[in-house]
Amino acid sequence: MGEVIALRRPERHRGRTLCLNGHHKWKIWKEKQFDVRAGKLVTVYRCERCDARKVKAL
């Protein structure tokens, strides 16, 4: 008889598949609300799944 080969399970993206296609889950990040360089108040959004950030000035 032949040898038994253990099959590996495919790796999962753990929720990042949506982010890779541009569908982020944005949430307001309240730790940083002031932009020092521009001297303005900003709203920082952070994706809950992939930790991407986007900034909007007020």
Legacy VTK file of the C-alpha trace (Angstrom):
# vtk DataFile Version 3.0
C-alpha trace
ASCII
DATASET POLYDATA
POINTS 58 float
0.000 0.000 0.000
1.055 3.612 -0.513
1.888 6.202 2.076
-0.826 8.282 3.691
-0.444 11.993 2.961
-1.883 14.543 5.381
-3.805 17.255 3.531
-3.475 20.855 4.667
-6.502 23.027 5.186
-6.642 26.093 2.933
-5.656 29.343 4.621
-8.441 31.740 5.380
-8.271 35.498 5.116
-10.206 35.889 8.377
-12.514 38.668 7.228
-10.033 40.455 4.979
-11.593 39.244 1.747
-14.138 42.057 1.877
-11.403 44.624 2.583
-9.304 43.376 -0.319
-12.266 44.176 -2.575
-12.744 47.673 -1.099
-15.583 46.947 1.334
-14.120 48.145 4.622
-15.928 48.306 7.952
-15.168 51.905 8.956
-15.457 53.029 12.562
-14.464 56.386 14.055
-11.142 56.226 15.926
-11.434 58.630 18.848
-7.828 58.489 20.085
-6.562 60.914 17.439
-8.804 63.879 16.674
-6.314 66.683 15.997
-3.878 66.913 13.098
-0.700 68.556 14.353
0.767 69.329 10.926
-2.306 71.029 9.507
-3.505 72.407 12.856
-7.083 71.263 12.252
-9.616 68.981 13.820
-10.001 65.791 11.825
-12.119 62.663 11.910
-10.031 59.514 11.677
-11.797 56.394 10.432
-10.241 52.980 11.025
-11.300 49.668 9.517
-12.159 47.096 12.172
-11.001 44.175 10.048
-7.753 45.246 8.390
-6.699 48.346 10.407
-6.675 50.644 7.343
-7.158 54.346 8.064
-8.721 57.290 6.283
-8.863 60.902 7.438
-11.457 63.586 6.788
-10.866 67.214 7.771
-13.718 69.143 9.354
LINES 1 59
58 0 1 2 3 4 5 6 7 8 9 10 11 12 13 14 15 16 17 18 19 20 21 22 23 24 25 26 27 28 29 30 31 32 33 34 35 36 37 38 39 40 41 42 43 44 45 46 47 48 49 50 51 52 53 54 55 56 57
